[in-house]
Amino acid sequence: MTRSGVCLSAARSHRCGRRAAAVAIGALAVALAAPAAASAAPEAPAVIATITVGSQPWGVAVNPVTGTAYVANSFSNTVSVISGRSRMVTDTIDVGTFPTQVAVNPRTDTLYVTDYNAGAVSVINGRTNTVTDTITVGTEPEWIAVNPMTGTVYVANISDGTVSVISEWTGRVIATVTVGGNPVGIAVNPMTGTVYTDDNSGTTASVISR
């Protein structure tokens, strides 16, 4: 005679017992894992520190390799260096007049700061926190991006409607590209070398080839 859910022989009873034990163990594992999964839910974002830097901080960048953050203080004409570990300012670097944006090449630990009023870019050695070069670019440079794969730096010059292309290896402008009026943002794809900048005075974005 057979009935649903009942084993008919000793051998089958043995197999059913093993199967039932496996099901019970699996259920226990799920029950034990549930509280851990619930407790692993991410916390809501919150401010964990407030750090005093210079006057009128404008742009900020982080070196993902060293964990160091850099803040351009436009009214102080300085860059504040912040330790990602201690969340404290560890150094202050004097740069050109009205620094606005910072870009970092993590492969070489080099910083680039746009000096808006000076029409230049300050080059900083991230290991020593010293200015090693000042490169003249266009009029009122603000936004800046660096391609760490090629060592090329791109500077959007607002009043010129141009992008200055700087070689990290020579420390000089190797090209000037005319784009839309008042470019105020710039970004680079390090995998393709393509650069994008916006036309703040119109409705277009310019795409620059490698």
CYANA upper distance limits for C-alpha pairs under 8 A (distance plus 0.5 A):
  1 MET  CA      8 LEU  CA      8.08
  2 THR  CA      6 VAL  CA      7.52
  2 THR  CA      7 CYS  CA      8.27
  2 THR  CA      8 LEU  CA      6.91
  7 CYS  CA     12 ARG  CA      6.03
  7 CYS  CA     13 SER  CA      5.45
  7 CYS  CA     16 CYS  CA      7.28
  8 LEU  CA     12 ARG  CA      6.92
  8 LEU  CA     13 SER  CA      7.40
  9 SER  CA     13 SER  CA      6.33
 10 ALA  CA     14 HIS  CA      6.64
 11 ALA  CA     15 ARG  CA      6.98
 12 ARG  CA     16 CYS  CA      6.55
 13 SER  CA     17 GLY  CA      6.53
 14 HIS  CA     18 ARG  CA      6.88
 15 ARG  CA     19 ARG  CA      6.66
 16 CYS  CA     20 ALA  CA      6.52
 17 GLY  CA     21 ALA  CA      6.64
 18 ARG  CA     22 ALA  CA      6.73
 19 ARG  CA     23 VAL  CA      6.83
 20 ALA  CA     24 ALA  CA      6.69
 21 ALA  CA     25 ILE  CA      6.68
 22 ALA  CA     26 GLY  CA      6.66
 23 VAL  CA     27 ALA  CA      6.70
 24 ALA  CA     28 LEU  CA      6.72
 25 ILE  CA     29 ALA  CA      6.69
 26 GLY  CA     30 VAL  CA      6.84
 27 ALA  CA     31 ALA  CA      6.73
 28 LEU  CA     32 LEU  CA      6.65
 29 ALA  CA     33 ALA  CA      6.56
 30 VAL  CA     34 ALA  CA      6.66
 31 ALA  CA     35 PRO  CA      8.22
 32 LEU  CA     36 ALA  CA      8.01
 33 ALA  CA     37 ALA  CA      6.73
 34 ALA  CA     38 ALA  CA      6.76
 35 PRO  CA     39 SER  CA      6.62
 36 ALA  CA     40 ALA  CA      6.66
 37 ALA  CA     41 ALA  CA      7.51
 49 ALA  CA     87 ARG  CA      7.82
 51 ILE  CA     87 ARG  CA      7.69
 51 ILE  CA     88 MET  CA      7.18
 51 ILE  CA     89 VAL  CA      8.05
 52 THR  CA     89 VAL  CA      8.37
 53 VAL  CA     57 PRO  CA      7.77
 53 VAL  CA     71 VAL  CA      8.13
 53 VAL  CA     73 ASN  CA      8.03
 53 VAL  CA     80 SER  CA      6.59
 53 VAL  CA     89 VAL  CA      7.77
 54 GLY  CA     73 ASN  CA      5.67
 54 GLY  CA     75 PHE  CA      8.16
 54 GLY  CA     76 SER  CA      6.37
 54 GLY  CA     78 THR  CA      7.61
 54 GLY  CA     79 VAL  CA      8.24
 54 GLY  CA     80 SER  CA      7.43
 55 SER  CA     73 ASN  CA      6.03
 55 SER  CA     74 SER  CA      7.22
 55 SER  CA     75 PHE  CA      5.71
 55 SER  CA     76 SER  CA      5.79
 56 GLN  CA     73 ASN  CA      5.96
 56 GLN  CA     74 SER  CA      6.05
 56 GLN  CA     75 PHE  CA      6.01
 56 GLN  CA     76 SER  CA      7.96
 57 PRO  CA     71 VAL  CA      6.94
 57 PRO  CA     72 ALA  CA      6.12
 57 PRO  CA     73 ASN  CA      4.57
 57 PRO  CA     74 SER  CA      6.42
 57 PRO  CA     75 PHE  CA      8.23
 58 TRP  CA     71 VAL  CA      7.68
 58 TRP  CA     72 ALA  CA      6.15
 58 TRP  CA     73 ASN  CA      6.42
 58 TRP  CA     74 SER  CA      6.64
 58 TRP  CA     99 PRO  CA      8.27
 58 TRP  CA    100 THR  CA      5.84
 58 TRP  CA    101 GLN  CA      7.19
 59 GLY  CA     71 VAL  CA      6.29
 59 GLY  CA     72 ALA  CA      5.71
 59 GLY  CA     73 ASN  CA      8.15
 59 GLY  CA    100 THR  CA      6.00
 59 GLY  CA    101 GLN  CA      4.83
 59 GLY  CA    102 VAL  CA      6.49
 60 VAL  CA     69 ALA  CA      7.57
 60 VAL  CA     70 TYR  CA      5.99
 60 VAL  CA     71 VAL  CA      4.93
 60 VAL  CA     72 ALA  CA      6.78
 60 VAL  CA    101 GLN  CA      7.09
 60 VAL  CA    102 VAL  CA      6.36
 61 ALA  CA     69 ALA  CA      6.24
 61 ALA  CA     70 TYR  CA      5.84
 61 ALA  CA     71 VAL  CA      7.28
 61 ALA  CA    102 VAL  CA      6.22
 61 ALA  CA    103 ALA  CA      6.44
 61 ALA  CA    104 VAL  CA      7.16
 62 VAL  CA     67 GLY  CA      7.09
 62 VAL  CA     68 THR  CA      6.23
 62 VAL  CA     69 ALA  CA      4.77
 62 VAL  CA     70 TYR  CA      6.71
 62 VAL  CA    104 VAL  CA      7.45
 63 ASN  CA     67 GLY  CA      5.94
 63 ASN  CA     68 THR  CA      5.93
 63 ASN  CA     69 ALA  CA      6.89
 63 ASN  CA    104 VAL  CA      6.66
 63 ASN  CA    105 ASN  CA      7.93
 63 ASN  CA    106 PRO  CA      6.05
 63 ASN  CA    109 ASP  CA      8.06
 64 PRO  CA     68 THR  CA      7.89
 64 PRO  CA    106 PRO  CA      7.27
 65 VAL  CA    106 PRO  CA      6.62
 67 GLY  CA     83 SER  CA      7.40
 67 GLY  CA     84 GLY  CA      5.48
 67 GLY  CA     85 ARG  CA      7.88
 68 THR  CA     81 VAL  CA      7.49
 68 THR  CA     82 ILE  CA      6.24
 68 THR  CA     83 SER  CA      5.54
 68 THR  CA     84 GLY  CA      5.71
 69 ALA  CA     81 VAL  CA      6.49
 69 ALA  CA     82 ILE  CA      5.50
 69 ALA  CA     83 SER  CA      7.08
 69 ALA  CA     84 GLY  CA      7.14
 70 TYR  CA     79 VAL  CA      6.88
 70 TYR  CA     80 SER  CA      6.15
 70 TYR  CA     81 VAL  CA      5.41
 70 TYR  CA     82 ILE  CA      6.71
 70 TYR  CA    102 VAL  CA      7.70
 71 VAL  CA     79 VAL  CA      5.82
 71 VAL  CA     80 SER  CA      5.59
 71 VAL  CA     81 VAL  CA      7.28
 71 VAL  CA    102 VAL  CA      7.78
 72 ALA  CA     77 ASN  CA      8.21
 72 ALA  CA     78 THR  CA      6.71
 72 ALA  CA     79 VAL  CA      5.06
 72 ALA  CA     80 SER  CA      7.15
 72 ALA  CA     99 PRO  CA      6.19
 72 ALA  CA    100 THR  CA      6.28
 72 ALA  CA    101 GLN  CA      6.67
 72 ALA  CA    102 VAL  CA      7.10
 72 ALA  CA    113 VAL  CA      8.00
 73 ASN  CA     77 ASN  CA      6.40
 73 ASN  CA     78 THR  CA      5.85
 73 ASN  CA     79 VAL  CA      6.32
 73 ASN  CA     80 SER  CA      7.84
 73 ASN  CA     98 PHE  CA      8.02
 73 ASN  CA     99 PRO  CA      6.84
 73 ASN  CA    100 THR  CA      7.67
 74 SER  CA     78 THR  CA      7.62
 74 SER  CA     97 THR  CA      7.93
 74 SER  CA     98 PHE  CA      4.80
 74 SER  CA     99 PRO  CA      5.23
 74 SER  CA    100 THR  CA      6.26
 75 PHE  CA     98 PHE  CA      6.50
 75 PHE  CA     99 PRO  CA      8.46
 76 SER  CA     98 PHE  CA      8.07
 77 ASN  CA     94 ASP  CA      6.65
 77 ASN  CA     95 VAL  CA      6.16
 77 ASN  CA     96 GLY  CA      6.48
 77 ASN  CA     97 THR  CA      5.83
 77 ASN  CA     98 PHE  CA      5.98
 77 ASN  CA     99 PRO  CA      6.45
 78 THR  CA     92 THR  CA      6.95
 78 THR  CA     93 ILE  CA      5.81
 78 THR  CA     94 ASP  CA      4.97
 78 THR  CA     95 VAL  CA      5.86
 78 THR  CA     96 GLY  CA      8.25
 78 THR  CA     99 PRO  CA      7.68
 79 VAL  CA     92 THR  CA      6.17
 79 VAL  CA     93 ILE  CA      5.55
 79 VAL  CA     94 ASP  CA      7.07
 79 VAL  CA     95 VAL  CA      7.58
 80 SER  CA     89 VAL  CA      6.91
 80 SER  CA     90 THR  CA      8.32
 80 SER  CA     91 ASP  CA      6.66
 80 SER  CA     92 THR  CA      5.17
 80 SER  CA     93 ILE  CA      7.01
 81 VAL  CA     89 VAL  CA      5.96
 81 VAL  CA     90 THR  CA      6.19
 81 VAL  CA     91 ASP  CA      5.59
 81 VAL  CA     92 THR  CA      6.51
 81 VAL  CA     93 ILE  CA      8.24
 82 ILE  CA     87 ARG  CA      6.62
 82 ILE  CA     88 MET  CA      5.90
 82 ILE  CA     89 VAL  CA      4.84
 82 ILE  CA     90 THR  CA      6.24
 82 ILE  CA     91 ASP  CA      7.90
 83 SER  CA     87 ARG  CA      5.68
 83 SER  CA     88 MET  CA      6.12
 83 SER  CA     89 VAL  CA      6.93
 83 SER  CA     90 THR  CA      6.94
 84 GLY  CA     88 MET  CA      8.26
 91 ASP  CA    129 ASN  CA      8.07
 93 ILE  CA    129 ASN  CA      7.19
 93 ILE  CA    130 THR  CA      7.35
 93 ILE  CA    131 VAL  CA      8.27
 94 ASP  CA    131 VAL  CA      8.45
 95 VAL  CA     99 PRO  CA      7.72
 95 VAL  CA    113 VAL  CA      8.44
 95 VAL  CA    115 ASP  CA      8.04
 95 VAL  CA    122 SER  CA      6.84
 95 VAL  CA    131 VAL  CA      7.81
 96 GLY  CA    115 ASP  CA      5.68
 96 GLY  CA    117 ASN  CA      8.49
 96 GLY  CA    118 ALA  CA      6.94
 96 GLY  CA    120 ALA  CA      8.16
 96 GLY  CA    121 VAL  CA      8.43
 96 GLY  CA    122 SER  CA      7.35
 97 THR  CA    115 ASP  CA      6.02
 97 THR  CA    116 TYR  CA      7.21
 97 THR  CA    117 ASN  CA      6.05
 97 THR  CA    118 ALA  CA      6.28
 98 PHE  CA    115 ASP  CA      6.04
 98 PHE  CA    116 TYR  CA      5.93
 98 PHE  CA    117 ASN  CA      6.25
 98 PHE  CA    118 ALA  CA      8.22
 99 PRO  CA    113 VAL  CA      6.93
 99 PRO  CA    114 THR  CA      5.96
 99 PRO  CA    115 ASP  CA      4.82
 99 PRO  CA    116 TYR  CA      6.29
 99 PRO  CA    117 ASN  CA      8.43
100 THR  CA    113 VAL  CA      7.68
100 THR  CA    114 THR  CA      6.31
100 THR  CA    115 ASP  CA      7.03
100 THR  CA    116 TYR  CA      6.92
100 THR  CA    142 GLU  CA      6.27
100 THR  CA    143 TRP  CA      8.06
101 GLN  CA    113 VAL  CA      6.22
101 GLN  CA    114 THR  CA      6.08
101 GLN  CA    142 GLU  CA      6.57
101 GLN  CA    143 TRP  CA      6.24
101 GLN  CA    144 ILE  CA      7.03
102 VAL  CA    111 LEU  CA      7.34
102 VAL  CA    112 TYR  CA      6.12
102 VAL  CA    113 VAL  CA      5.10
102 VAL  CA    114 THR  CA      7.25
102 VAL  CA    143 TRP  CA      8.48
102 VAL  CA    144 ILE  CA      7.30
103 ALA  CA    111 LEU  CA      6.28
103 ALA  CA    112 TYR  CA      5.71
103 ALA  CA    113 VAL  CA      7.14
103 ALA  CA    144 ILE  CA      6.69
103 ALA  CA    145 ALA  CA      6.14
103 ALA  CA    146 VAL  CA      6.80
104 VAL  CA    109 ASP  CA      7.41
104 VAL  CA    110 THR  CA      6.34
104 VAL  CA    111 LEU  CA      5.08
104 VAL  CA    112 TYR  CA      6.88
104 VAL  CA    146 VAL  CA      7.36
105 ASN  CA    109 ASP  CA      6.11
105 ASN  CA    110 THR  CA      5.83
105 ASN  CA    111 LEU  CA      6.97
105 ASN  CA    146 VAL  CA      6.87
105 ASN  CA    147 ASN  CA      7.80
105 ASN  CA    148 PRO  CA      5.80
105 ASN  CA    151 GLY  CA      8.05
106 PRO  CA    110 THR  CA      7.48
106 PRO  CA    148 PRO  CA      7.42
107 ARG  CA    148 PRO  CA      6.75
109 ASP  CA    125 ASN  CA      7.14
109 ASP  CA    126 GLY  CA      5.54
109 ASP  CA    127 ARG  CA      7.28
110 THR  CA    123 VAL  CA      7.58
110 THR  CA    124 ILE  CA      6.27
110 THR  CA    125 ASN  CA      5.56
110 THR  CA    126 GLY  CA      5.79
111 LEU  CA    123 VAL  CA      6.27
111 LEU  CA    124 ILE  CA      5.40
111 LEU  CA    125 ASN  CA      7.01
111 LEU  CA    126 GLY  CA      6.93
112 TYR  CA    121 VAL  CA      6.83
112 TYR  CA    122 SER  CA      6.24
112 TYR  CA    123 VAL  CA      5.38
112 TYR  CA    124 ILE  CA      6.89
112 TYR  CA    144 ILE  CA      8.28
113 VAL  CA    121 VAL  CA      5.87
113 VAL  CA    122 SER  CA      5.58
113 VAL  CA    123 VAL  CA      7.14
113 VAL  CA    144 ILE  CA      8.26
114 THR  CA    119 GLY  CA      8.28
114 THR  CA    120 ALA  CA      6.70
114 THR  CA    121 VAL  CA      5.09
114 THR  CA    122 SER  CA      7.02
114 THR  CA    141 PRO  CA      6.45
114 THR  CA    142 GLU  CA      6.16
114 THR  CA    143 TRP  CA      7.62
114 THR  CA    144 ILE  CA      7.51
114 THR  CA    155 VAL  CA      8.35
115 ASP  CA    119 GLY  CA      6.50
115 ASP  CA    120 ALA  CA      5.73
115 ASP  CA    121 VAL  CA      6.11
115 ASP  CA    122 SER  CA      7.45
115 ASP  CA    140 GLU  CA      8.28
115 ASP  CA    141 PRO  CA      7.27
115 ASP  CA    142 GLU  CA      7.87
116 TYR  CA    120 ALA  CA      7.55
116 TYR  CA    139 THR  CA      8.25
116 TYR  CA    140 GLU  CA      5.17
116 TYR  CA    141 PRO  CA      5.54
116 TYR  CA    142 GLU  CA      6.25
117 ASN  CA    140 GLU  CA      6.44
117 ASN  CA    141 PRO  CA      8.49
118 ALA  CA    140 GLU  CA      7.94
119 GLY  CA    136 THR  CA      6.57
119 GLY  CA    137 VAL  CA      6.16
119 GLY  CA    138 GLY  CA      6.16
119 GLY  CA    139 THR  CA      5.59
119 GLY  CA    140 GLU  CA      5.87
119 GLY  CA    141 PRO  CA      6.42
120 ALA  CA    134 THR  CA      7.00
120 ALA  CA    135 ILE  CA      5.87
120 ALA  CA    136 THR  CA      4.77
120 ALA  CA    137 VAL  CA      5.65
120 ALA  CA    138 GLY  CA      7.84
120 ALA  CA    141 PRO  CA      7.60
121 VAL  CA    134 THR  CA      6.11
121 VAL  CA    135 ILE  CA      5.61
121 VAL  CA    136 THR  CA      6.96
121 VAL  CA    137 VAL  CA      7.53
122 SER  CA    131 VAL  CA      7.04
122 SER  CA    132 THR  CA      8.31
122 SER  CA    133 ASP  CA      6.60
122 SER  CA    134 THR  CA      5.14
122 SER  CA    135 ILE  CA      7.06
123 VAL  CA    131 VAL  CA      6.07
123 VAL  CA    132 THR  CA      6.20
123 VAL  CA    133 ASP  CA      5.59
123 VAL  CA    134 THR  CA      6.55
123 VAL  CA    135 ILE  CA      8.23
124 ILE  CA    129 ASN  CA      6.70
124 ILE  CA    130 THR  CA      5.93
124 ILE  CA    131 VAL  CA      4.84
124 ILE  CA    132 THR  CA      6.17
124 ILE  CA    133 ASP  CA      7.83
125 ASN  CA    129 ASN  CA      5.88
125 ASN  CA    130 THR  CA      6.05
125 ASN  CA    131 VAL  CA      6.94
125 ASN  CA    132 THR  CA      7.03
126 GLY  CA    130 THR  CA      7.95
133 ASP  CA    171 GLY  CA      8.18
135 ILE  CA    171 GLY  CA      7.66
135 ILE  CA    172 ARG  CA      7.08
135 ILE  CA    173 VAL  CA      8.17
136 THR  CA    173 VAL  CA      8.46
137 VAL  CA    141 PRO  CA      7.81
137 VAL  CA    155 VAL  CA      8.24
137 VAL  CA    157 ASN  CA      8.20
137 VAL  CA    164 SER  CA      6.63
137 VAL  CA    173 VAL  CA      7.74
138 GLY  CA    157 ASN  CA      5.81
138 GLY  CA    159 SER  CA      8.42
138 GLY  CA    160 ASP  CA      6.78
138 GLY  CA    162 THR  CA      7.74
138 GLY  CA    163 VAL  CA      8.33
138 GLY  CA    164 SER  CA      7.38
139 THR  CA    157 ASN  CA      6.14
139 THR  CA    158 ILE  CA      7.25
139 THR  CA    159 SER  CA      6.02
139 THR  CA    160 ASP  CA      6.20
140 GLU  CA    157 ASN  CA      6.01
140 GLU  CA    158 ILE  CA      6.10
140 GLU  CA    159 SER  CA      6.42
140 GLU  CA    160 ASP  CA      8.30
141 PRO  CA    155 VAL  CA      6.96
141 PRO  CA    156 ALA  CA      6.16
141 PRO  CA    157 ASN  CA      4.57
141 PRO  CA    158 ILE  CA      6.43
141 PRO  CA    159 SER  CA      8.49
142 GLU  CA    155 VAL  CA      7.79
142 GLU  CA    156 ALA  CA      6.73
142 GLU  CA    157 ASN  CA      6.93
142 GLU  CA    158 ILE  CA      7.45
142 GLU  CA    184 VAL  CA      7.22
143 TRP  CA    155 VAL  CA      6.52
143 TRP  CA    156 ALA  CA      5.85
143 TRP  CA    157 ASN  CA      8.18
143 TRP  CA    184 VAL  CA      6.47
143 TRP  CA    185 GLY  CA      6.00
143 TRP  CA    186 ILE  CA      6.63
144 ILE  CA    153 VAL  CA      7.73
144 ILE  CA    154 TYR  CA      6.12
144 ILE  CA    155 VAL  CA      5.02
144 ILE  CA    156 ALA  CA      6.74
144 ILE  CA    185 GLY  CA      8.23
144 ILE  CA    186 ILE  CA      6.78
144 ILE  CA    187 ALA  CA      8.29
145 ALA  CA    153 VAL  CA      6.33
145 ALA  CA    154 TYR  CA      5.75
145 ALA  CA    155 VAL  CA      7.20
145 ALA  CA    186 ILE  CA      6.87
145 ALA  CA    187 ALA  CA      6.31
145 ALA  CA    188 VAL  CA      7.00
146 VAL  CA    151 GLY  CA      7.38
146 VAL  CA    152 THR  CA      6.26
146 VAL  CA    153 VAL  CA      4.81
146 VAL  CA    154 TYR  CA      6.65
146 VAL  CA    188 VAL  CA      7.54
147 ASN  CA    151 GLY  CA      6.09
147 ASN  CA    152 THR  CA      5.84
147 ASN  CA    153 VAL  CA      6.87
147 ASN  CA    188 VAL  CA      6.91
147 ASN  CA    189 ASN  CA      7.85
147 ASN  CA    190 PRO  CA      5.74
147 ASN  CA    193 GLY  CA      7.70
148 PRO  CA    152 THR  CA      7.70
148 PRO  CA    190 PRO  CA      7.25
149 MET  CA    190 PRO  CA      6.47
149 MET  CA    191 MET  CA      8.09
150 THR  CA    190 PRO  CA      8.35
150 THR  CA    193 GLY  CA      8.48
151 GLY  CA    167 SER  CA      6.93
151 GLY  CA    168 GLU  CA      5.63
151 GLY  CA    169 TRP  CA      7.60
152 THR  CA    165 VAL  CA      7.42
152 THR  CA    166 ILE  CA      6.23
152 THR  CA    167 SER  CA      5.44
152 THR  CA    168 GLU  CA      6.20
153 VAL  CA    165 VAL  CA      6.30
153 VAL  CA    166 ILE  CA      5.40
153 VAL  CA    167 SER  CA      6.93
153 VAL  CA    168 GLU  CA      7.39
154 TYR  CA    163 VAL  CA      6.90
154 TYR  CA    164 SER  CA      6.25
154 TYR  CA    165 VAL  CA      5.36
154 TYR  CA    166 ILE  CA      6.85
154 TYR  CA    186 ILE  CA      8.19
155 VAL  CA    163 VAL  CA      5.77
155 VAL  CA    164 SER  CA      5.53
155 VAL  CA    165 VAL  CA      7.12
155 VAL  CA    186 ILE  CA      8.11
156 ALA  CA    161 GLY  CA      8.17
156 ALA  CA    162 THR  CA      6.68
156 ALA  CA    163 VAL  CA      5.11
156 ALA  CA    164 SER  CA      7.17
156 ALA  CA    183 PRO  CA      6.28
156 ALA  CA    184 VAL  CA      6.92
156 ALA  CA    185 GLY  CA      7.44
156 ALA  CA    186 ILE  CA      7.08
156 ALA  CA    197 THR  CA      8.11
157 ASN  CA    161 GLY  CA      6.50
157 ASN  CA    162 THR  CA      5.89
157 ASN  CA    163 VAL  CA      6.38
157 ASN  CA    164 SER  CA      7.83
157 ASN  CA    182 ASN  CA      7.90
157 ASN  CA    183 PRO  CA      7.07
157 ASN  CA    184 VAL  CA      8.18
158 ILE  CA    162 THR  CA      7.74
158 ILE  CA    181 GLY  CA      7.77
158 ILE  CA    182 ASN  CA      4.82
158 ILE  CA    183 PRO  CA      5.63
158 ILE  CA    184 VAL  CA      6.62
159 SER  CA    181 GLY  CA      8.12
159 SER  CA    182 ASN  CA      6.39
160 ASP  CA    181 GLY  CA      8.09
160 ASP  CA    182 ASN  CA      7.85
161 GLY  CA    178 THR  CA      6.57
161 GLY  CA    179 VAL  CA      6.06
161 GLY  CA    180 GLY  CA      6.21
161 GLY  CA    181 GLY  CA      5.12
161 GLY  CA    182 ASN  CA      5.82
161 GLY  CA    183 PRO  CA      6.56
162 THR  CA    176 THR  CA      6.99
162 THR  CA    177 VAL  CA      5.88
162 THR  CA    178 THR  CA      4.89
162 THR  CA    179 VAL  CA      5.81
162 THR  CA    180 GLY  CA      8.11
162 THR  CA    183 PRO  CA      7.90
163 VAL  CA    176 THR  CA      6.17
163 VAL  CA    177 VAL  CA      5.57
163 VAL  CA    178 THR  CA      6.97
163 VAL  CA    179 VAL  CA      7.51
164 SER  CA    173 VAL  CA      6.91
164 SER  CA    174 ILE  CA      8.36
164 SER  CA    175 ALA  CA      6.62
164 SER  CA    176 THR  CA      5.14
164 SER  CA    177 VAL  CA      7.00
165 VAL  CA    173 VAL  CA      6.00
165 VAL  CA    174 ILE  CA      6.25
165 VAL  CA    175 ALA  CA      5.59
165 VAL  CA    176 THR  CA      6.57
165 VAL  CA    177 VAL  CA      8.24
166 ILE  CA    171 GLY  CA      7.07
166 ILE  CA    172 ARG  CA      5.98
166 ILE  CA    173 VAL  CA      4.81
166 ILE  CA    174 ILE  CA      6.18
166 ILE  CA    175 ALA  CA      7.80
167 SER  CA    171 GLY  CA      6.06
167 SER  CA    172 ARG  CA      6.35
167 SER  CA    173 VAL  CA      7.00
167 SER  CA    174 ILE  CA      6.96
168 GLU  CA    172 ARG  CA      8.03
179 VAL  CA    183 PRO  CA      7.95
179 VAL  CA    197 THR  CA      8.40
179 VAL  CA    199 ASP  CA      7.97
179 VAL  CA    206 SER  CA      6.58
180 GLY  CA    198 ASP  CA      7.59
180 GLY  CA    199 ASP  CA      5.13
180 GLY  CA    200 ASN  CA      8.17
180 GLY  CA    201 SER  CA      8.16
180 GLY  CA    202 GLY  CA      8.09
180 GLY  CA    204 THR  CA      7.78
180 GLY  CA    205 ALA  CA      7.82
180 GLY  CA    206 SER  CA      7.30
181 GLY  CA    199 ASP  CA      5.89
181 GLY  CA    200 ASN  CA      6.96
181 GLY  CA    201 SER  CA      6.04
181 GLY  CA    202 GLY  CA      7.72
182 ASN  CA    199 ASP  CA      6.44
182 ASN  CA    200 ASN  CA      5.74
182 ASN  CA    201 SER  CA      6.32
183 PRO  CA    197 THR  CA      6.82
183 PRO  CA    198 ASP  CA      5.81
183 PRO  CA    199 ASP  CA      5.56
183 PRO  CA    200 ASN  CA      6.10
183 PRO  CA    201 SER  CA      8.49
184 VAL  CA    197 THR  CA      8.00
184 VAL  CA    198 ASP  CA      7.06
184 VAL  CA    199 ASP  CA      7.98
184 VAL  CA    200 ASN  CA      6.88
185 GLY  CA    197 THR  CA      6.04
185 GLY  CA    198 ASP  CA      6.32
186 ILE  CA    195 VAL  CA      7.69
186 ILE  CA    196 TYR  CA      6.14
186 ILE  CA    197 THR  CA      4.87
186 ILE  CA    198 ASP  CA      7.44
187 ALA  CA    195 VAL  CA      6.28
187 ALA  CA    196 TYR  CA      5.81
187 ALA  CA    197 THR  CA      7.05
188 VAL  CA    193 GLY  CA      7.00
188 VAL  CA    194 THR  CA      6.28
188 VAL  CA    195 VAL  CA      4.85
188 VAL  CA    196 TYR  CA      6.77
189 ASN  CA    193 GLY  CA      5.85
189 ASN  CA    194 THR  CA      5.90
189 ASN  CA    195 VAL  CA      6.91
190 PRO  CA    194 THR  CA      7.93
192 THR  CA    210 ARG  CA      8.00
193 GLY  CA    209 SER  CA      7.51
193 GLY  CA    210 ARG  CA      5.39
194 THR  CA    207 VAL  CA      7.53
194 THR  CA    208 ILE  CA      6.38
194 THR  CA    209 SER  CA      5.62
194 THR  CA    210 ARG  CA      5.90
195 VAL  CA    207 VAL  CA      6.27
195 VAL  CA    208 ILE  CA      5.43
195 VAL  CA    209 SER  CA      7.06
195 VAL  CA    210 ARG  CA      7.88
196 TYR  CA    205 ALA  CA      7.38
196 TYR  CA    206 SER  CA      6.27
196 TYR  CA    207 VAL  CA      5.25
196 TYR  CA    208 ILE  CA      6.77
197 THR  CA    205 ALA  CA      6.13
197 THR  CA    206 SER  CA      5.78
197 THR  CA    207 VAL  CA      7.18
198 ASP  CA    204 THR  CA      6.86
198 ASP  CA    205 ALA  CA      4.69
198 ASP  CA    206 SER  CA      6.57
199 ASP  CA    203 THR  CA      6.88
199 ASP  CA    204 THR  CA      5.84
199 ASP  CA    205 ALA  CA      5.95
199 ASP  CA    206 SER  CA      7.72
